[in-house]
Amino acid sequence: MNSTGLCRVTGEELTDDELIKHVLTPGAEIYVGSDSHLLGGIWQFATVLCIYYPGRGGIYFTCKDKRQKNEYRSLRDRLMAESMASINLAVQVNELTGIVPTIHLDVSNNQSEGSGRFARELSSTCKAMGFPVEIKPNSWASSTIADKSAR
């Protein structure tokens, strides 16, 4: 069964049992992040589960979604959708494994940049749900891996 909607890079679905095996590997660090890009009038969203094995590398799985351009009236709305996608996946991972992933948000720590205006609000939302959170420049799961997957 695949309750998370996660897939390998090849597109093959990841079963819940496989996810549990990867996440519960001793020493594994678990991260979740999301990003989106406008491609041909459609928002392409990608949410990733990144599993890092210190000293041994890592692996990631992705879940993609397409949404109409007019679903988001503002940058804040879209960033909130990205954050909620990450929170939803983090909740699923936690329910399946008991592990609390760290959420990486694709927002700047600079208040003068567009996404930076929402960093506190989005970070607080994740923390209120019980998840540790990182923002740029430390949010590599969203700003690098999910970014690449959403293109």
N, C-alpha and C positions, 0 to 999 in steps of 0.2 A: 504494500500500500504506500502511496505517496501523498500524505496529507498536507505537505508544505508547498507543493508545486515546484520544488527545486529540481534542476537538471544539471547534468554534467556539461562541460564545454561542448561535447559532441551532440548534445540535445537529448541524450538518454536520460529518462527520469531516474531520480534517486529515491530508493525506497526508504521508508522510515527506519527499517532495521539497519540499512547501510549508514544512514545519517547518525543513528545512535552509536554505531561502532566507531565512526570517525570522531564524533564529539567526545566520546568517553575514553578515547585513547589517553593513557596517562601522560600528563604534562602538556596536553593540547591547550592552546589559547583560542577562544572563540570570539569572532567579531561578525557584526552584521552591518551592512551599509546599503544605501540606495542612491541612485542618481537618475536623471532624465535628460533627454535631448529631443528637440523638435526636429523631426525628419519628415519632410513633405507634408506639413500640416497636421501631423500626428505626433503626439508625445510618446516617445519610446521610454518606458521605465524599466530599470533593472534593479533588483534587490539581490544582494549576494550574502552568502554565508561563507566566511573565510575561516579556515582552521589552520592555525600556525603551530608547527611542531618545532620549538626552539632547537636550533642546531641541526635540524633535519629538513627544513623547508616547510611547505604547506600545500594546501589544496583549496579550491573554492568551487562553489556550486551557485547557480544563478536561477532566478525566476524573472521572466520578462512579461511585460504587460503593455498594451497599447491603449492610449486614451485620446479622445478628441481634443483638438487645440482649445476649443471654447469651454472646456471643463474648468479651466483655471483662469480666473479674472486677474490674478496678480501673482507676483513672485512668491509672496507669502503663502498663498493657497497651494502652489505647486510644491514649495519646500515642506509645507505641512503634510501634503500627500506622500512625499518621499519619506518623511519622518515616521508617519503612521505605517507605511509599508515595512519599514525596518522594525518598528515596535511589534507589529503583528507577527513577523517572522521570529523575532526574539522570544515572544511569548510562546509560540509553537515549539521552538527549540527547547525552551525551559520546561514546558509541559511534557515533552517526550523524554528529556534527559535529566532534568533537575539542575542543569547547568545554567548560569546566568551569563549570557553573552554581553560583551561590550558593544554598544551602538556607536558607529562612526557616522557623524552628520556632515553633509557636504555644505557647510556654512563657514564663512570666514570669521576669524577672531577680530577683524578690523571693522569697527562700527561704521566707518565711512564707506565701506563696500556694500553693494546691494544686499547680499545674503547676511552680512554681519549685523544688520539691523534686527534680525530675527534669531540670532544665536542664543540669547538668553531664554527666550520663550520656548524655542524648540528643545534646547538642552533641559530645561525645567520639566517639559512634558515627559521626556525619556526618564529623567530621574524620578519623577512622580510615579512612574510605572515600575520603578525598582531596578532600572538598568543603569550601569555606569555608562558615561558618554564621553566621546572625544570629538573635538572640532578641528578644523584646519589650523595648523599644518600637520596635526597628528591623526587625521581621519583618513588614512590611506585606503581602507576598505571601500569607502564611498567615493573619494576623490580620485582614486586610481582604478581599482578593479571594477566597481559598479559603473564608473564613467566609461571605461572601455567596453563593457558589456552592453551599455545602453546605445552605443553608436551603431 
